[in-house]
Amino acid sequence: MRCSVRGSAAIRERPERTTQGYRRYRCGTCGKQFNERSTGVLNRVQYPSDVIALVVLWRLRYKLSLRDLAEMFLTRGFIFSYEAVRDWEAKLTPTLAENLRRRRKGRVGPSWYIDETYIRMRGRWRYLYRAIDRDGALVDVRLSEHRELAAARAFFRSAKAVTGVTPDRVITDGHDAYPRAIRTELGQHVRHRTSRYLNNRLEQDHRGIKSRCRPMLGMMSPVSAAHYCRGYDELRNFLRC
């Protein structure tokens, strides 16, 4: 543990605890007091971190709305509103997704199946690019406003960066942007196949994120939608058998 302001290791533990039971410290260099959560994203939150983490975990994993989660925890003695659930999701989901993305670097196969599906947001359709390998492991996911060459190239750059792998074979549908994006971002040696029958496994895999949209009553913000889609797919891939 280091000081949250100076980064000094000259700290002393205080005898008292916070309301949630977290340890307090005092820096010997600057004299500032802080606790175990002062440097995290849940600083100044009035609920325990394990409760908030469980709320976000259930939100990403199961078909539950914001109000469903507030009602479920009300029966357990925790009183908070659905807006609190929304705020916790916005704070924890990006951090969770990035940590899971780093853990799976270099762990995907050389055959990628790539396709885009539709997500409704504020009454308009957005394109969700998704890719899995031959065993069903997640390669990457990215939300885009348009279905075009620039979006396809950005998706391939992101997939290559997060996995650290250049595929030997890529299977897509017949969209015109894919061949040029593959040659530009992945290289000339990558074999590209277009077959809707080979891509059936990815079409079935789209059901996971699509089934979450109904209880959520759509998505309102592009940023929150991108964070939710990425967090859901990363957690689903991590818990997959």
Backbone as JSON, one array per atom type, in Angstrom:
{
  "sequence": "MRCSVRGSAAIRERPERTTQGYRRYRCGTCGKQFNERSTGVLNRVQYPSDVIALVVLWRLRYKLSLRDLAEMFLTRGFIFSYEAVRDWEAKLTPTLAENLRRRRKGRVGPSWYIDETYIRMRGRWRYLYRAIDRDGALVDVRLSEHRELAAARAFFRSAKAVTGVTPDRVITDGHDAYPRAIRTELGQHVRHRTSRYLNNRLEQDHRGIKSRCRPMLGMMSPVSAAHYCRGYDELRNFLRC",
  "N": [[0.84, -1.18, 0.0], [0.58, 2.2, -0.88], [0.9, 5.79, -0.6], [-1.91, 7.66, -1.72], [-1.56, 10.14, -2.86], [1.2, 11.11, -2.92], [2.5, 8.77, -3.45], [4.17, 7.58, -1.67], [5.82, 5.14, 0.38], [5.93, 5.33, 3.08], [3.81, 4.87, 5.22], [1.28, 4.61, 7.76], [-0.89, 2.45, 9.5], [-4.13, 3.26, 10.61], [-5.98, 3.03, 13.71], [-8.79, 3.07, 13.59], [-11.62, 2.14, 11.52], [-13.32, 2.37, 8.31], [-16.82, 3.06, 7.51], [-17.74, 0.85, 6.1], [-15.93, -1.0, 6.96], [-13.31, -0.92, 5.99], [-9.74, -0.58, 6.05], [-7.93, 2.2, 7.41], [-5.39, 4.61, 6.58], [-2.45, 6.63, 7.17], [-0.33, 8.95, 5.62], [3.11, 9.29, 6.11], [4.64, 11.21, 4.89], [3.16, 13.32, 3.56], [1.02, 13.56, 5.27], [-1.6, 12.96, 4.64], [-4.77, 11.32, 4.97], [-6.14, 8.19, 4.04], [-7.96, 5.38, 2.64], [-8.45, 1.84, 1.93], [-9.84, 1.84, -0.47], [-9.35, 4.22, -1.72], [-7.82, 4.73, -4.01], [-9.14, 3.44, -6.02], [-11.82, 2.75, -8.42], [-14.15, 2.73, -7.03], [-14.13, 4.57, -5.01], [-15.44, 6.49, -2.33], [-17.95, 5.34, -2.47], [-20.93, 4.2, -0.96], [-21.46, 1.55, -0.43], [-20.41, -1.86, 0.17], [-17.55, -3.2, -1.59], [-17.62, -5.85, -2.54], [-20.34, -6.37, -2.76], [-21.12, -4.54, -4.75], [-19.57, -5.5, -6.86], [-20.77, -8.0, -7.23], [-23.32, -7.23, -8.07], [-22.74, -6.02, -10.57], [-21.6, -8.22, -11.85], [-23.81, -10.02, -12.05], [-25.42, -8.44, -13.62], [-24.07, -8.36, -16.09], [-23.94, -11.04, -16.73], [-26.44, -12.36, -16.62], [-29.92, -12.26, -17.72], [-31.06, -9.63, -16.74], [-32.72, -6.69, -15.74], [-32.03, -3.23, -14.8], [-33.76, -2.49, -12.75], [-34.62, -5.0, -11.88], [-32.33, -5.99, -10.57], [-32.05, -4.13, -8.47], [-34.36, -4.74, -7.03], [-33.92, -7.44, -6.36], [-31.71, -7.29, -4.6], [-32.84, -5.74, -2.65], [-34.45, -7.5, -1.18], [-32.44, -8.72, 0.17], [-31.58, -6.94, 1.99], [-30.19, -4.69, 1.1], [-30.45, -1.45, 0.11], [-30.85, 0.31, -2.71], [-31.09, 2.31, -5.71], [-32.14, 1.8, -9.15], [-30.65, 3.51, -10.7], [-28.27, 3.65, -9.32], [-27.25, 1.13, -9.87], [-26.81, 1.43, -12.6], [-24.79, 3.37, -12.54], [-22.72, 1.98, -11.18], [-22.25, -0.05, -12.99], [-21.24, 1.43, -15.16], [-18.83, 2.26, -14.05], [-17.36, -0.08, -13.35], [-17.45, -1.96, -15.47], [-15.78, -1.25, -17.82], [-13.18, -1.55, -16.67], [-13.21, -4.24, -15.84], [-13.56, -5.52, -18.34], [-11.19, -4.79, -19.71], [-9.21, -6.0, -18.11], [-9.85, -8.72, -18.45], [-9.42, -8.92, -21.19], [-6.65, -8.61, -21.38], [-5.8, -10.94, -20.16], [-6.27, -13.0, -21.97], [-4.5, -12.81, -24.07], [-2.87, -13.99, -26.91], [-4.16, -16.46, -26.87], [-5.93, -17.51, -28.73], [-7.15, -19.32, -31.61], [-5.85, -20.02, -34.98], [-7.8, -19.77, -36.93], [-10.32, -17.64, -37.83], [-13.67, -16.59, -37.37], [-15.78, -14.24, -38.6], [-18.25, -11.79, -38.28], [-21.02, -9.48, -38.44], [-23.57, -8.19, -36.35], [-26.8, -6.8, -35.41], [-27.57, -4.11, -33.26], [-29.95, -2.42, -31.4], [-30.26, 1.01, -30.77], [-31.38, 3.84, -29.25], [-33.57, 3.84, -31.0], [-32.38, 3.41, -33.46], [-30.41, 1.34, -35.63], [-27.33, -0.2, -34.87], [-24.09, -1.49, -35.72], [-22.59, -4.44, -34.64], [-19.56, -5.74, -34.56], [-18.21, -8.95, -34.41], [-16.05, -11.66, -33.51], [-14.95, -15.02, -33.47], [-12.95, -17.95, -32.72], [-12.09, -21.23, -34.07], [-12.76, -22.96, -32.0], [-14.7, -21.61, -30.64], [-13.86, -19.62, -28.92], [-13.61, -16.23, -27.85], [-12.54, -13.69, -30.06], [-12.59, -10.86, -30.66], [-14.65, -7.93, -30.08], [-16.59, -5.25, -31.29], [-18.33, -2.22, -31.4], [-19.99, -0.36, -33.91], [-21.03, 2.5, -35.76], [-21.41, 2.48, -38.49], [-21.41, 0.28, -41.32], [-18.81, -0.39, -42.96], [-15.75, 0.08, -44.87], [-13.83, 1.41, -43.27], [-14.73, 0.8, -40.67], [-14.46, -1.99, -40.67], [-11.67, -2.25, -40.97], [-10.79, -1.02, -38.61], [-11.81, -2.83, -36.77], [-10.32, -5.18, -37.33], [-7.74, -4.27, -36.72], [-8.01, -3.84, -33.97], [-8.62, -6.46, -33.11], [-6.28, -7.86, -33.77], [-4.45, -6.53, -32.16], [-5.34, -7.04, -29.52], [-5.28, -9.81, -29.29], [-2.76, -10.57, -30.14], [-2.18, -12.25, -32.22], [-1.87, -13.3, -35.57], [-4.13, -14.4, -37.89], [-4.36, -17.5, -39.81], [-6.44, -18.14, -41.48], [-9.48, -16.6, -42.45], [-12.9, -16.41, -42.1], [-15.71, -15.02, -43.51], [-18.79, -13.21, -44.3], [-20.28, -12.2, -47.43], [-19.6, -9.46, -47.59], [-18.39, -6.51, -49.14], [-16.3, -5.01, -48.05], [-14.6, -6.59, -46.54], [-12.48, -8.18, -47.9], [-10.51, -6.25, -48.74], [-9.94, -5.01, -46.28], [-8.83, -7.14, -44.85], [-6.51, -7.72, -46.36], [-5.14, -5.31, -45.97], [-4.84, -4.95, -43.15], [-4.21, -7.45, -41.99], [-2.56, -8.85, -43.72], [-1.18, -10.15, -46.83], [-0.93, -12.89, -46.94], [-2.94, -14.16, -45.57], [-5.58, -16.41, -45.71], [-8.71, -16.02, -47.19], [-12.07, -16.78, -46.85], [-15.4, -16.93, -48.01], [-18.41, -17.83, -46.89], [-21.64, -18.55, -46.07], [-22.51, -20.8, -44.81], [-20.3, -21.89, -43.46], [-20.05, -19.92, -41.59], [-22.06, -20.31, -39.8], [-21.73, -21.09, -37.13], [-20.93, -18.77, -35.83], [-23.13, -17.17, -36.3], [-25.0, -18.44, -34.67], [-23.78, -17.92, -32.26], [-24.24, -15.25, -31.92], [-26.63, -15.1, -30.58], [-26.39, -14.81, -27.86], [-25.68, -12.08, -27.04], [-27.75, -10.79, -28.37], [-30.04, -11.69, -27.07], [-29.89, -10.3, -24.72], [-30.74, -7.74, -25.16], [-33.52, -7.38, -25.08], [-34.58, -7.52, -22.27], [-33.19, -5.27, -21.42], [-34.41, -3.18, -22.67], [-33.41, -1.85, -24.89], [-30.52, 0.21, -25.8], [-29.13, 3.25, -24.7], [-26.91, 5.02, -24.88], [-24.02, 5.45, -26.96], [-21.46, 5.01, -25.85], [-21.91, 3.63, -23.39], [-23.24, 1.42, -24.45], [-21.21, 0.24, -26.02], [-19.38, -0.43, -23.98], [-20.93, -2.22, -22.47], [-21.47, -4.33, -24.31], [-18.89, -5.24, -24.88], [-18.0, -5.92, -22.28], [-19.88, -7.91, -21.61], [-19.35, -9.97, -23.54], [-16.65, -10.54, -22.97], [-16.77, -11.47, -20.3], [-18.5, -13.64, -20.63], [-16.94, -15.25, -22.3], [-14.84, -15.79, -20.55], [-16.08, -17.33, -18.54], [-16.85, -19.51, -19.93], [-17.18, -23.02, -20.7]],
  "CA": [[0.0, 0.0, 0.0], [1.3, 3.46, -0.97], [0.08, 6.99, -0.47], [-2.69, 7.94, -2.93], [-1.17, 11.45, -3.4], [2.64, 11.18, -3.19], [3.05, 7.46, -3.8], [5.17, 7.22, -0.67], [5.6, 3.9, 1.13], [6.01, 5.64, 4.51], [2.44, 5.01, 5.69], [0.95, 3.92, 9.0], [-2.29, 2.07, 9.58], [-4.88, 3.88, 11.69], [-6.75, 2.02, 14.45], [-10.2, 3.06, 13.24], [-12.01, 1.64, 10.2], [-14.4, 3.1, 7.65], [-18.16, 2.54, 7.79], [-17.84, -0.49, 5.51], [-14.94, -1.88, 7.56], [-12.02, -0.87, 5.3], [-8.66, -0.04, 6.87], [-7.5, 3.57, 7.17], [-3.95, 4.81, 6.63], [-1.96, 8.01, 7.16], [0.98, 9.06, 4.99], [4.09, 9.99, 6.92], [5.28, 12.28, 4.12], [2.26, 14.46, 3.35], [0.03, 13.61, 6.33], [-2.95, 12.73, 4.15], [-5.41, 10.08, 5.36], [-6.86, 7.5, 2.97], [-8.33, 4.01, 2.99], [-8.12, 0.82, 0.93], [-10.53, 2.08, -1.74], [-9.14, 5.6, -2.16], [-7.21, 4.79, -5.35], [-9.92, 2.64, -6.95], [-12.97, 3.38, -9.07], [-15.28, 2.71, -6.1], [-13.89, 5.49, -3.91], [-16.59, 7.27, -1.83], [-19.21, 4.62, -2.65], [-21.39, 3.87, 0.38], [-21.75, 0.12, -0.32], [-19.19, -2.68, 0.1], [-17.07, -3.49, -2.94], [-18.05, -7.18, -2.99], [-21.75, -6.27, -3.16], [-21.16, -3.85, -6.04], [-19.02, -6.41, -7.87], [-21.77, -9.03, -7.51], [-24.38, -6.6, -8.86], [-22.26, -5.87, -11.95], [-21.44, -9.56, -12.41], [-25.12, -10.52, -12.43], [-25.92, -7.59, -14.7], [-23.42, -8.76, -17.34], [-24.03, -12.47, -16.99], [-27.81, -12.86, -16.71], [-30.9, -11.39, -18.38], [-31.67, -8.86, -15.66], [-32.75, -5.25, -15.95], [-31.53, -2.47, -13.67], [-34.76, -2.56, -11.67], [-34.59, -6.36, -11.35], [-31.22, -6.12, -9.62], [-32.37, -3.35, -7.27], [-35.37, -5.48, -6.27], [-33.32, -8.66, -5.81], [-30.88, -6.97, -3.45], [-33.7, -5.21, -1.6], [-34.83, -8.63, -0.33], [-31.26, -9.11, 0.95], [-31.28, -5.89, 2.95], [-29.42, -3.6, 0.51], [-31.39, -0.52, -0.5], [-30.29, 1.25, -3.68], [-31.96, 2.49, -6.86], [-31.63, 1.28, -10.42], [-29.64, 4.44, -11.19], [-27.01, 3.25, -8.7], [-26.76, -0.01, -10.65], [-26.29, 1.98, -13.85], [-23.53, 4.04, -12.24], [-21.71, 0.96, -10.88], [-21.93, -0.73, -14.25], [-20.38, 2.31, -15.94], [-17.51, 2.35, -13.43], [-16.64, -1.35, -13.25], [-17.43, -2.76, -16.7], [-14.56, -1.06, -18.63], [-12.02, -2.13, -15.99], [-13.34, -5.69, -15.92], [-13.33, -5.96, -19.72], [-9.78, -4.64, -20.07], [-8.45, -7.03, -17.41], [-10.09, -10.01, -19.1], [-8.79, -8.89, -22.51], [-5.21, -8.83, -21.21], [-5.55, -12.32, -19.74], [-6.39, -13.96, -23.06], [-3.59, -12.46, -25.16], [-2.18, -15.14, -27.47], [-4.86, -17.71, -26.55], [-6.94, -17.82, -29.74], [-6.67, -20.14, -32.69], [-5.48, -19.32, -36.22], [-8.95, -19.64, -37.83], [-11.26, -16.68, -37.27], [-14.99, -16.45, -37.98], [-16.1, -12.83, -38.38], [-19.56, -11.37, -38.79], [-21.59, -8.36, -37.69], [-24.99, -8.29, -36.03], [-27.43, -5.5, -35.23], [-27.97, -3.71, -31.91], [-30.82, -1.24, -31.48], [-29.86, 2.04, -29.81], [-32.17, 5.07, -29.48], [-34.43, 3.67, -32.16], [-31.6, 3.2, -34.67], [-29.6, 0.13, -35.61], [-25.88, -0.1, -34.91], [-23.45, -2.74, -36.13], [-21.69, -5.02, -33.65], [-18.63, -6.67, -35.17], [-17.79, -9.98, -33.47], [-15.22, -12.7, -34.11], [-14.58, -16.15, -32.62], [-12.08, -18.88, -33.42], [-12.71, -22.51, -34.4], [-13.26, -23.59, -30.77], [-15.71, -20.76, -30.04], [-13.28, -18.62, -28.04], [-13.78, -14.87, -28.35], [-11.39, -12.97, -30.62], [-12.79, -9.46, -30.31], [-15.98, -7.38, -30.31], [-16.5, -3.8, -31.46], [-19.57, -1.58, -31.84], [-19.75, 0.67, -34.91], [-22.23, 3.15, -36.28], [-21.54, 2.21, -39.91], [-20.88, -0.98, -41.85], [-18.03, 0.13, -44.07], [-14.36, -0.34, -44.88], [-13.12, 1.96, -42.11], [-15.13, 0.04, -39.49], [-13.85, -3.32, -40.76], [-10.24, -2.12, -40.7], [-10.63, -0.75, -37.18], [-12.06, -4.07, -36.04], [-9.17, -6.07, -37.5], [-6.62, -3.73, -35.94], [-8.28, -4.11, -32.56], [-8.52, -7.9, -32.87], [-4.87, -8.25, -33.84], [-3.74, -5.96, -31.02], [-5.74, -7.65, -28.26], [-4.93, -11.22, -29.24], [-1.36, -10.79, -30.46], [-2.15, -13.36, -33.17], [-2.29, -13.07, -36.95], [-4.75, -15.67, -38.29], [-4.04, -18.12, -41.1], [-7.65, -18.19, -42.29], [-10.57, -15.76, -41.98], [-14.17, -16.74, -42.75], [-16.66, -13.92, -43.38], [-19.86, -13.23, -45.28], [-19.87, -11.62, -48.7], [-19.5, -8.0, -47.56], [-17.31, -6.08, -50.02], [-15.21, -4.36, -47.33], [-13.73, -7.52, -45.84], [-11.23, -8.57, -48.57], [-9.51, -5.18, -48.68], [-9.54, -4.81, -44.88], [-7.95, -8.26, -44.47], [-5.21, -7.52, -47.0], [-4.47, -4.13, -45.43], [-4.53, -5.03, -41.72], [-3.7, -8.76, -41.57], [-1.49, -9.27, -44.62], [-1.56, -10.82, -48.07], [-0.85, -14.34, -46.83], [-4.11, -14.68, -44.87], [-6.57, -16.99, -46.63], [-10.04, -15.47, -46.92], [-13.16, -17.57, -47.4], [-16.74, -16.37, -47.82], [-19.42, -18.88, -46.93], [-22.61, -18.36, -44.99], [-22.66, -22.07, -44.09], [-19.19, -21.99, -42.52], [-20.2, -18.9, -40.56], [-23.24, -20.59, -38.99], [-21.4, -21.15, -35.7], [-20.93, -17.4, -35.31], [-24.51, -16.7, -36.3], [-25.62, -18.96, -33.46], [-23.15, -17.28, -31.11], [-24.83, -13.92, -31.77], [-27.85, -15.15, -29.78], [-26.12, -14.4, -26.49], [-25.82, -10.64, -26.87], [-29.05, -10.36, -28.87], [-31.06, -11.99, -26.07], [-29.78, -9.35, -23.61], [-31.3, -6.44, -25.52], [-34.94, -7.27, -24.74], [-34.8, -7.03, -20.9], [-32.58, -3.96, -21.22], [-35.24, -2.2, -23.36], [-32.56, -1.08, -25.78], [-29.38, 0.92, -25.24], [-29.33, 4.67, -24.9], [-25.68, 5.77, -25.15], [-23.02, 4.66, -27.68], [-20.35, 4.62, -24.97], [-22.37, 2.58, -22.48], [-23.53, 0.23, -25.24], [-19.94, -0.4, -26.36], [-18.83, -1.02, -22.76], [-21.72, -3.38, -22.08], [-21.27, -5.42, -25.27], [-17.55, -5.8, -24.68], [-17.95, -6.56, -20.98], [-20.65, -9.14, -21.64], [-18.65, -11.0, -24.29], [-15.42, -10.92, -22.27], [-17.14, -12.29, -19.15], [-19.04, -14.9, -21.14], [-15.82, -16.06, -22.77], [-14.05, -16.22, -19.39], [-16.82, -18.36, -17.82], [-17.22, -20.57, -20.86], [-16.56, -24.32, -20.43]],
  "C": [[0.89, 1.24, 0.0], [0.34, 4.63, -0.86], [-0.62, 7.29, -1.79], [-2.32, 9.27, -3.57], [0.29, 11.46, -3.83], [3.22, 9.86, -3.68], [4.1, 6.98, -2.82], [4.79, 5.92, 0.03], [5.66, 4.11, 2.63], [4.6, 5.92, 5.05], [2.27, 4.21, 6.97], [-0.53, 3.62, 9.01], [-2.93, 2.7, 10.8], [-5.69, 2.82, 12.44], [-8.21, 1.94, 14.05], [-10.41, 2.55, 11.83], [-13.09, 2.53, 9.61], [-15.74, 2.47, 8.0], [-18.34, 1.13, 7.25], [-16.78, -1.45, 6.05], [-13.59, -1.89, 6.87], [-10.98, -0.15, 6.17], [-8.29, 1.38, 6.43], [-5.98, 3.67, 7.32], [-3.65, 6.31, 6.69], [-0.56, 8.01, 6.56], [1.92, 9.84, 5.89], [4.77, 11.13, 6.21], [4.4, 13.51, 4.0], [1.19, 14.57, 4.42], [-1.39, 13.32, 5.9], [-3.46, 11.37, 4.64], [-6.16, 9.5, 4.17], [-7.18, 6.1, 3.45], [-8.05, 3.09, 1.82], [-8.74, 1.1, -0.43], [-10.25, 3.46, -2.32], [-8.6, 5.7, -3.58], [-8.0, 4.02, -6.39], [-11.09, 3.41, -7.53], [-14.18, 3.44, -8.14], [-15.03, 3.6, -4.88], [-15.15, 6.31, -3.61], [-17.93, 6.61, -2.14], [-19.64, 4.07, -1.29], [-21.76, 2.4, 0.55], [-20.46, -0.67, -0.43], [-18.84, -3.06, -1.34], [-17.55, -4.85, -3.43], [-19.51, -7.19, -3.41], [-21.86, -5.62, -4.53], [-20.64, -4.76, -7.15], [-20.02, -7.5, -8.22], [-22.92, -8.47, -8.33], [-23.96, -6.49, -10.33], [-22.07, -7.22, -12.61], [-22.77, -10.13, -12.86], [-25.71, -9.72, -13.59], [-25.36, -8.03, -16.05], [-23.72, -10.2, -17.71], [-25.45, -12.95, -17.28], [-28.74, -11.83, -17.33], [-31.69, -10.63, -17.32], [-31.62, -7.38, -16.02], [-32.19, -4.55, -14.71], [-32.48, -2.56, -12.48], [-34.84, -3.96, -11.08], [-33.51, -6.52, -10.29], [-31.48, -5.33, -8.35], [-33.39, -4.08, -6.41], [-34.79, -6.74, -5.64], [-32.47, -8.38, -4.58], [-31.67, -6.29, -2.34], [-34.15, -6.31, -0.65], [-33.67, -9.14, 0.51], [-30.81, -8.01, 1.91], [-30.46, -4.74, 2.42], [-30.37, -2.71, -0.28], [-30.63, 0.43, -1.41], [-31.22, 1.29, -4.89], [-31.34, 1.87, -8.1], [-30.59, 2.22, -11.02], [-28.28, 4.15, -10.56], [-26.41, 2.07, -9.44], [-26.16, 0.46, -11.96], [-24.92, 2.63, -13.64], [-22.42, 3.03, -11.94], [-21.29, 0.21, -12.13], [-20.99, 0.13, -15.11], [-18.97, 2.39, -15.37], [-16.72, 1.05, -13.56], [-16.49, -2.1, -14.57], [-16.2, -2.5, -17.56], [-13.32, -1.68, -17.99], [-12.04, -3.64, -16.06], [-13.02, -6.2, -17.32], [-11.86, -5.88, -20.09], [-8.91, -5.68, -19.37], [-8.62, -8.39, -18.05], [-9.44, -10.06, -20.49], [-7.28, -9.15, -22.4], [-4.9, -10.28, -20.85], [-5.55, -13.3, -20.91], [-5.5, -13.62, -24.27], [-2.83, -13.71, -25.61], [-2.89, -16.46, -27.27], [-5.98, -18.03, -27.54], [-6.31, -18.62, -30.86], [-6.41, -19.36, -33.96], [-6.63, -19.17, -37.22], [-9.99, -18.75, -37.17], [-12.54, -16.66, -38.09], [-15.51, -15.07, -37.6], [-17.44, -12.5, -39.02], [-20.02, -10.19, -37.95], [-23.08, -8.62, -37.49], [-25.51, -6.9, -35.7], [-27.82, -5.3, -33.77], [-28.78, -2.43, -32.02], [-30.45, -0.25, -30.38], [-30.55, 3.35, -30.18], [-32.99, 5.0, -30.76], [-33.71, 3.46, -33.47], [-30.73, 1.97, -34.51], [-28.12, 0.48, -35.7], [-25.3, -1.48, -35.22], [-22.45, -3.19, -35.06], [-20.83, -6.07, -34.35], [-18.14, -7.65, -34.1], [-16.98, -11.03, -34.22], [-14.92, -13.76, -33.06], [-13.62, -17.04, -33.42], [-12.8, -20.21, -33.63], [-13.33, -23.19, -33.18], [-14.33, -22.75, -30.07], [-15.18, -19.72, -29.08], [-13.39, -17.24, -28.67], [-12.47, -14.33, -28.89], [-11.49, -11.5, -30.27], [-14.23, -9.08, -30.62], [-15.85, -5.87, -30.37], [-17.81, -3.27, -32.03], [-19.26, -0.44, -32.79], [-21.07, 1.24, -35.4], [-22.47, 2.78, -37.74], [-20.95, 0.84, -40.24], [-20.12, -0.64, -43.14], [-16.59, -0.35, -43.93], [-13.61, 0.16, -43.66], [-13.47, 1.19, -40.84], [-14.51, -1.35, -39.49], [-12.36, -3.26, -40.46], [-9.98, -1.86, -39.22], [-10.86, -2.01, -36.35], [-10.88, -5.03, -36.15], [-7.95, -5.57, -36.74], [-6.8, -4.03, -34.45], [-8.12, -5.59, -32.24], [-7.06, -8.37, -32.86], [-4.1, -7.73, -32.63], [-4.08, -6.68, -29.72], [-5.32, -9.11, -28.16], [-3.44, -11.47, -29.44], [-1.16, -11.91, -31.46], [-2.58, -12.86, -34.54], [-2.87, -14.37, -37.48], [-4.22, -16.19, -39.62], [-5.23, -18.09, -42.04], [-8.72, -17.34, -41.63], [-11.81, -16.11, -42.79], [-15.15, -15.61, -42.47], [-17.84, -14.17, -44.31], [-19.38, -12.52, -46.55], [-19.77, -10.11, -48.73], [-18.25, -7.55, -48.3], [-16.11, -5.5, -49.27], [-14.21, -5.33, -46.74], [-12.44, -7.88, -46.6], [-10.15, -7.5, -48.49], [-9.03, -4.94, -47.25], [-8.6, -5.91, -44.42], [-6.57, -8.08, -45.08], [-4.44, -6.37, -46.35], [-4.0, -4.35, -44.0], [-3.89, -6.35, -41.31], [-2.59, -9.28, -42.48], [-2.02, -10.05, -45.81], [-1.63, -12.33, -47.93], [-2.07, -14.96, -46.17], [-5.14, -15.17, -45.87], [-7.97, -16.53, -46.23], [-11.08, -16.33, -47.62], [-14.48, -16.9, -47.07], [-17.75, -17.48, -47.98], [-20.38, -18.68, -45.77], [-22.81, -19.64, -44.2], [-21.52, -22.27, -43.1], [-19.34, -21.02, -41.36], [-21.41, -19.14, -39.67], [-22.93, -20.62, -37.5], [-21.37, -19.76, -35.07], [-22.33, -16.82, -35.3], [-25.26, -17.2, -35.07], [-25.05, -18.28, -32.21], [-23.67, -15.86, -30.87], [-26.03, -13.92, -30.82], [-27.62, -14.65, -28.35], [-26.35, -12.91, -26.27], [-27.18, -10.15, -27.35], [-30.14, -10.59, -27.83], [-30.99, -11.04, -24.88], [-30.48, -8.04, -23.9], [-32.75, -6.29, -25.1], [-35.16, -6.84, -23.29], [-34.19, -5.67, -20.62], [-33.39, -2.84, -21.86], [-34.42, -1.28, -24.26], [-31.42, -0.4, -25.04], [-29.46, 2.38, -25.64], [-28.08, 5.42, -25.36], [-24.7, 4.9, -25.93], [-21.88, 4.18, -26.8], [-20.76, 3.49, -24.05], [-22.7, 1.29, -23.23], [-22.25, -0.51, -25.62], [-19.32, -1.07, -25.15], [-19.59, -2.26, -22.36], [-21.47, -4.56, -23.01], [-19.9, -6.07, -25.08], [-17.44, -6.52, -23.34], [-18.71, -7.87, -20.95], [-19.89, -10.26, -22.36], [-17.38, -11.46, -23.59], [-15.74, -11.82, -21.08], [-17.69, -13.64, -19.59], [-17.94, -15.81, -21.62], [-15.0, -16.59, -21.6], [-14.74, -17.36, -18.64], [-17.22, -19.54, -18.69], [-16.49, -21.88, -20.52], [-15.45, -24.59, -21.44]]
}
